[in-house]
Amino acid sequence: LLSHFSSIGFWGLVNNAGISTFGETGWLPMETYEKFADVNLLGSIRTTLAFLPLLRKYKGRIVFMSSIIAYFTLGNGIYSMTKAAIEKFCDALRLEMKKFGVQVCIIQPGNYARSTKIQPPLSAEEIWSELSEEEKAVYNKEYVQERANFFNSILSEGSPNGNEVVDAMVDALTSPAPKARYMVAKLKEKVLVFVCALFPTVVMDSVLSYALSK
């Protein structure tokens, strides 16, 4: 890597790879958890470690794609888990890189499902067919259908303006003084993050439980 870029320099690295799915904790097999950790978390770490010598040498920038889902979850805890983990990785990296002049930025989009197509609509039948016999004994098809309808409605509300996220990424790479975090989200999504950060957990649990019951 060093020899390939030595003559032109290396300024920025954007860790954007990510996959998403829906499902309550027990609905997903261990292999799915391992796949999500490998892509969403370890994938970004592998790329970062590979390019770290160049980024230090040229005092570059590292941009990570997180999500407001790092703060709370509404049916996609597996995705939320990986985003919360990458946030903590970035917090450590940002402090460690200051002495080298390398800046680390996190992009925290809200719901842009209609822009990214990261998560296709879900079929209740498909979810049910993949459940273990133990989970089928606890849940029923009606419940799975309700959850699928709820999650699909969230997907349909996603913003189609993906350029807003791209603009934040460009600013993180080119601004003389980039932000540590860029939250690109609707007001109601920012309010949820505010409640999650500042109010007792019981308050956020009540808000999310209400949302899930609707």
SEROVEX-945566 format. One record per residue (C-alpha): residue number from 0; residue in one letter; x, y, z. Coordinates in steps of 0.1 Angstrom, whole numbers. Layout:
BEGIN
<pt pos="NUM" code="A" xx="X" yy="Y" zz="Z"/>
...
//
This chain:
BEGIN
<pt pos="0" code="L" xx="0" yy="0" zz="0"/>
<pt pos="1" code="L" xx="27" yy="25" zz="10"/>
<pt pos="2" code="S" xx="47" yy="20" zz="-22"/>
<pt pos="3" code="H" xx="15" yy="23" zz="-44"/>
<pt pos="4" code="F" xx="5" yy="56" zz="-30"/>
<pt pos="5" code="S" xx="38" yy="71" zz="-20"/>
<pt pos="6" code="S" xx="40" yy="95" zz="-50"/>
<pt pos="7" code="I" xx="4" yy="108" zz="-49"/>
<pt pos="8" code="G" xx="-4" yy="108" zz="-12"/>
<pt pos="9" code="F" xx="-34" yy="94" zz="5"/>
<pt pos="10" code="W" xx="-60" yy="117" zz="21"/>
<pt pos="11" code="G" xx="-92" yy="100" zz="30"/>
<pt pos="12" code="L" xx="-108" yy="67" zz="38"/>
<pt pos="13" code="V" xx="-146" yy="62" zz="40"/>
<pt pos="14" code="N" xx="-158" yy="30" zz="57"/>
<pt pos="15" code="N" xx="-193" yy="27" zz="42"/>
<pt pos="16" code="A" xx="-200" yy="-10" zz="39"/>
<pt pos="17" code="G" xx="-230" yy="-22" zz="58"/>
<pt pos="18" code="I" xx="-258" yy="-48" zz="58"/>
<pt pos="19" code="S" xx="-291" yy="-47" zz="76"/>
<pt pos="20" code="T" xx="-319" yy="-71" zz="86"/>
<pt pos="21" code="F" xx="-349" yy="-73" zz="108"/>
<pt pos="22" code="G" xx="-357" yy="-98" zz="136"/>
<pt pos="23" code="E" xx="-361" yy="-102" zz="173"/>
<pt pos="24" code="T" xx="-331" yy="-115" zz="191"/>
<pt pos="25" code="G" xx="-340" yy="-152" zz="192"/>
<pt pos="26" code="W" xx="-352" yy="-152" zz="156"/>
<pt pos="27" code="L" xx="-317" yy="-149" zz="141"/>
<pt pos="28" code="P" xx="-292" yy="-178" zz="141"/>
<pt pos="29" code="M" xx="-257" yy="-173" zz="154"/>
<pt pos="30" code="E" xx="-243" yy="-174" zz="119"/>
<pt pos="31" code="T" xx="-263" yy="-142" zz="111"/>
<pt pos="32" code="Y" xx="-248" yy="-124" zz="141"/>
<pt pos="33" code="E" xx="-213" yy="-135" zz="130"/>
<pt pos="34" code="K" xx="-219" yy="-123" zz="95"/>
<pt pos="35" code="F" xx="-231" yy="-89" zz="106"/>
<pt pos="36" code="A" xx="-202" yy="-84" zz="130"/>
<pt pos="37" code="D" xx="-178" yy="-94" zz="103"/>
<pt pos="38" code="V" xx="-192" yy="-70" zz="77"/>
<pt pos="39" code="N" xx="-204" yy="-40" zz="97"/>
<pt pos="40" code="L" xx="-178" yy="-39" zz="124"/>
<pt pos="41" code="L" xx="-147" yy="-60" zz="116"/>
<pt pos="42" code="G" xx="-148" yy="-50" zz="79"/>
<pt pos="43" code="S" xx="-144" yy="-13" zz="88"/>
<pt pos="44" code="I" xx="-116" yy="-22" zz="113"/>
<pt pos="45" code="R" xx="-97" yy="-43" zz="87"/>
<pt pos="46" code="T" xx="-98" yy="-15" zz="62"/>
<pt pos="47" code="T" xx="-88" yy="11" zz="88"/>
<pt pos="48" code="L" xx="-58" yy="-10" zz="100"/>
<pt pos="49" code="A" xx="-47" yy="-16" zz="64"/>
<pt pos="50" code="F" xx="-46" yy="21" zz="55"/>
<pt pos="51" code="L" xx="-35" yy="35" zz="89"/>
<pt pos="52" code="P" xx="2" yy="39" zz="80"/>
<pt pos="53" code="L" xx="-8" yy="60" zz="49"/>
<pt pos="54" code="L" xx="-33" yy="81" zz="69"/>
<pt pos="55" code="R" xx="-8" yy="89" zz="95"/>
<pt pos="56" code="K" xx="19" yy="97" zz="69"/>
<pt pos="57" code="Y" xx="-3" yy="121" zz="50"/>
<pt pos="58" code="K" xx="-24" yy="134" zz="80"/>
<pt pos="59" code="G" xx="-55" yy="122" zz="63"/>
<pt pos="60" code="R" xx="-91" yy="116" zz="74"/>
<pt pos="61" code="I" xx="-111" yy="85" zz="83"/>
<pt pos="62" code="V" xx="-149" yy="86" zz="79"/>
<pt pos="63" code="F" xx="-172" yy="59" zz="93"/>
<pt pos="64" code="M" xx="-208" yy="53" zz="85"/>
<pt pos="65" code="S" xx="-227" yy="48" zz="117"/>
<pt pos="66" code="S" xx="-265" yy="54" zz="123"/>
<pt pos="67" code="I" xx="-288" yy="69" zz="148"/>
<pt pos="68" code="I" xx="-297" yy="33" zz="154"/>
<pt pos="69" code="A" xx="-265" yy="31" zz="175"/>
<pt pos="70" code="Y" xx="-286" yy="49" zz="202"/>
<pt pos="71" code="F" xx="-318" yy="28" zz="201"/>
<pt pos="72" code="T" xx="-334" yy="0" zz="182"/>
<pt pos="73" code="L" xx="-369" yy="-7" zz="168"/>
<pt pos="74" code="G" xx="-368" yy="-43" zz="157"/>
<pt pos="75" code="N" xx="-333" yy="-45" zz="142"/>
<pt pos="76" code="G" xx="-311" yy="-49" zz="172"/>
<pt pos="77" code="I" xx="-285" yy="-68" zz="153"/>
<pt pos="78" code="Y" xx="-278" yy="-37" zz="131"/>
<pt pos="79" code="S" xx="-280" yy="-14" zz="161"/>
<pt pos="80" code="M" xx="-254" yy="-36" zz="179"/>
<pt pos="81" code="T" xx="-228" yy="-33" zz="151"/>
<pt pos="82" code="K" xx="-233" yy="5" zz="148"/>
<pt pos="83" code="A" xx="-229" yy="10" zz="186"/>
<pt pos="84" code="A" xx="-197" yy="-10" zz="184"/>
<pt pos="85" code="I" xx="-183" yy="10" zz="155"/>
<pt pos="86" code="E" xx="-191" yy="42" zz="175"/>
<pt pos="87" code="K" xx="-169" yy="31" zz="203"/>
<pt pos="88" code="F" xx="-141" yy="20" zz="180"/>
<pt pos="89" code="C" xx="-142" yy="55" zz="164"/>
<pt pos="90" code="D" xx="-141" yy="72" zz="198"/>
<pt pos="91" code="A" xx="-109" yy="54" zz="207"/>
<pt pos="92" code="L" xx="-94" yy="59" zz="173"/>
<pt pos="93" code="R" xx="-103" yy="96" zz="172"/>
<pt pos="94" code="L" xx="-84" yy="103" zz="204"/>
<pt pos="95" code="E" xx="-54" yy="82" zz="194"/>
<pt pos="96" code="M" xx="-50" yy="98" zz="160"/>
<pt pos="97" code="K" xx="-50" yy="134" zz="172"/>
<pt pos="98" code="K" xx="-12" yy="133" zz="178"/>
<pt pos="99" code="F" xx="-7" yy="123" zz="142"/>
<pt pos="100" code="G" xx="-30" yy="150" zz="127"/>
<pt pos="101" code="V" xx="-55" yy="124" zz="115"/>
<pt pos="102" code="Q" xx="-91" yy="133" zz="120"/>
<pt pos="103" code="V" xx="-118" yy="107" zz="125"/>
<pt pos="104" code="C" xx="-155" yy="115" zz="117"/>
<pt pos="105" code="I" xx="-187" yy="96" zz="122"/>
<pt pos="106" code="I" xx="-218" yy="100" zz="99"/>
<pt pos="107" code="Q" xx="-250" yy="92" zz="117"/>
<pt pos="108" code="P" xx="-279" yy="90" zz="92"/>
<pt pos="109" code="G" xx="-315" yy="87" zz="102"/>
<pt pos="110" code="N" xx="-339" yy="66" zz="81"/>
<pt pos="111" code="Y" xx="-327" yy="67" zz="45"/>
<pt pos="112" code="A" xx="-340" yy="32" zz="36"/>
<pt pos="113" code="R" xx="-356" yy="45" zz="4"/>
<pt pos="114" code="S" xx="-323" yy="59" zz="-7"/>
<pt pos="115" code="T" xx="-299" yy="31" zz="1"/>
<pt pos="116" code="K" xx="-321" yy="0" zz="-3"/>
<pt pos="117" code="I" xx="-300" yy="-14" zz="25"/>
<pt pos="118" code="Q" xx="-331" yy="-33" zz="37"/>
<pt pos="119" code="P" xx="-357" yy="-47" zz="14"/>
<pt pos="120" code="P" xx="-393" yy="-51" zz="26"/>
<pt pos="121" code="L" xx="-399" yy="-83" zz="47"/>
<pt pos="122" code="S" xx="-424" yy="-111" zz="42"/>
<pt pos="123" code="A" xx="-439" yy="-125" zz="73"/>
<pt pos="124" code="E" xx="-440" yy="-159" zz="56"/>
<pt pos="125" code="E" xx="-403" yy="-157" zz="49"/>
<pt pos="126" code="I" xx="-395" yy="-148" zz="86"/>
<pt pos="127" code="W" xx="-417" yy="-176" zz="99"/>
<pt pos="128" code="S" xx="-402" yy="-202" zz="77"/>
<pt pos="129" code="E" xx="-367" yy="-194" zz="90"/>
<pt pos="130" code="L" xx="-377" yy="-195" zz="127"/>
<pt pos="131" code="S" xx="-365" yy="-224" zz="148"/>
<pt pos="132" code="E" xx="-391" yy="-248" zz="163"/>
<pt pos="133" code="E" xx="-384" yy="-233" zz="197"/>
<pt pos="134" code="E" xx="-392" yy="-198" zz="185"/>
<pt pos="135" code="K" xx="-423" yy="-210" zz="167"/>
<pt pos="136" code="A" xx="-435" yy="-225" zz="199"/>
<pt pos="137" code="V" xx="-432" yy="-190" zz="216"/>
<pt pos="138" code="Y" xx="-445" yy="-168" zz="188"/>
<pt pos="139" code="N" xx="-473" yy="-171" zz="163"/>
<pt pos="140" code="K" xx="-477" yy="-161" zz="127"/>
<pt pos="141" code="E" xx="-500" yy="-132" zz="136"/>
<pt pos="142" code="Y" xx="-473" yy="-116" zz="158"/>
<pt pos="143" code="V" xx="-447" yy="-121" zz="131"/>
<pt pos="144" code="Q" xx="-470" yy="-104" zz="106"/>
<pt pos="145" code="E" xx="-476" yy="-75" zz="130"/>
<pt pos="146" code="R" xx="-438" yy="-70" zz="134"/>
<pt pos="147" code="A" xx="-432" yy="-73" zz="97"/>
<pt pos="148" code="N" xx="-459" yy="-47" zz="89"/>
<pt pos="149" code="F" xx="-444" yy="-24" zz="115"/>
<pt pos="150" code="F" xx="-409" yy="-26" zz="102"/>
<pt pos="151" code="N" xx="-420" yy="-23" zz="66"/>
<pt pos="152" code="S" xx="-439" yy="8" zz="74"/>
<pt pos="153" code="I" xx="-406" yy="23" zz="89"/>
<pt pos="154" code="L" xx="-388" yy="14" zz="57"/>
<pt pos="155" code="S" xx="-415" yy="31" zz="36"/>
<pt pos="156" code="E" xx="-410" yy="63" zz="56"/>
<pt pos="157" code="G" xx="-373" yy="66" zz="48"/>
<pt pos="158" code="S" xx="-360" yy="97" zz="32"/>
<pt pos="159" code="P" xx="-353" yy="95" zz="-6"/>
<pt pos="160" code="N" xx="-327" yy="123" zz="-3"/>
<pt pos="161" code="G" xx="-296" yy="103" zz="0"/>
<pt pos="162" code="N" xx="-276" yy="133" zz="-12"/>
<pt pos="163" code="E" xx="-279" yy="148" zz="23"/>
<pt pos="164" code="V" xx="-257" yy="120" zz="37"/>
<pt pos="165" code="V" xx="-233" yy="123" zz="8"/>
<pt pos="166" code="D" xx="-229" yy="160" zz="15"/>
<pt pos="167" code="A" xx="-220" yy="152" zz="51"/>
<pt pos="168" code="M" xx="-194" yy="127" zz="40"/>
<pt pos="169" code="V" xx="-179" yy="153" zz="16"/>
<pt pos="170" code="D" xx="-178" yy="179" zz="44"/>
<pt pos="171" code="A" xx="-161" yy="154" zz="67"/>
<pt pos="172" code="L" xx="-134" yy="148" zz="40"/>
<pt pos="173" code="T" xx="-129" yy="184" zz="29"/>
<pt pos="174" code="S" xx="-138" yy="208" zz="56"/>
<pt pos="175" code="P" xx="-108" yy="226" zz="73"/>
<pt pos="176" code="A" xx="-125" yy="218" zz="107"/>
<pt pos="177" code="P" xx="-147" yy="187" zz="103"/>
<pt pos="178" code="K" xx="-171" yy="176" zz="130"/>
<pt pos="179" code="A" xx="-165" yy="145" zz="150"/>
<pt pos="180" code="R" xx="-201" yy="135" zz="144"/>
<pt pos="181" code="Y" xx="-226" yy="145" zz="116"/>
<pt pos="182" code="M" xx="-261" yy="136" zz="125"/>
<pt pos="183" code="V" xx="-282" yy="137" zz="93"/>
<pt pos="184" code="A" xx="-317" yy="129" zz="105"/>
<pt pos="185" code="K" xx="-353" yy="142" zz="108"/>
<pt pos="186" code="L" xx="-363" yy="163" zz="138"/>
<pt pos="187" code="K" xx="-383" yy="134" zz="154"/>
<pt pos="188" code="E" xx="-353" yy="111" zz="150"/>
<pt pos="189" code="K" xx="-330" yy="136" zz="167"/>
<pt pos="190" code="V" xx="-355" yy="139" zz="195"/>
<pt pos="191" code="L" xx="-354" yy="102" zz="200"/>
<pt pos="192" code="V" xx="-316" yy="104" zz="202"/>
<pt pos="193" code="F" xx="-319" yy="133" zz="227"/>
<pt pos="194" code="V" xx="-343" yy="114" zz="249"/>
<pt pos="195" code="C" xx="-321" yy="83" zz="248"/>
<pt pos="196" code="A" xx="-289" yy="102" zz="257"/>
<pt pos="197" code="L" xx="-303" yy="124" zz="285"/>
<pt pos="198" code="F" xx="-333" yy="106" zz="301"/>
<pt pos="199" code="P" xx="-332" yy="75" zz="323"/>
<pt pos="200" code="T" xx="-334" yy="42" zz="304"/>
<pt pos="201" code="V" xx="-369" yy="36" zz="317"/>
<pt pos="202" code="V" xx="-381" yy="66" zz="298"/>
<pt pos="203" code="M" xx="-366" yy="55" zz="265"/>
<pt pos="204" code="D" xx="-379" yy="20" zz="270"/>
<pt pos="205" code="S" xx="-414" yy="34" zz="276"/>
<pt pos="206" code="V" xx="-412" yy="55" zz="244"/>
<pt pos="207" code="L" xx="-400" yy="26" zz="223"/>
<pt pos="208" code="S" xx="-425" yy="2" zz="238"/>
<pt pos="209" code="Y" xx="-453" yy="26" zz="229"/>
<pt pos="210" code="A" xx="-440" yy="29" zz="194"/>
<pt pos="211" code="L" xx="-437" yy="-9" zz="190"/>
<pt pos="212" code="S" xx="-473" yy="-13" zz="202"/>
<pt pos="213" code="K" xx="-488" yy="10" zz="176"/>
//
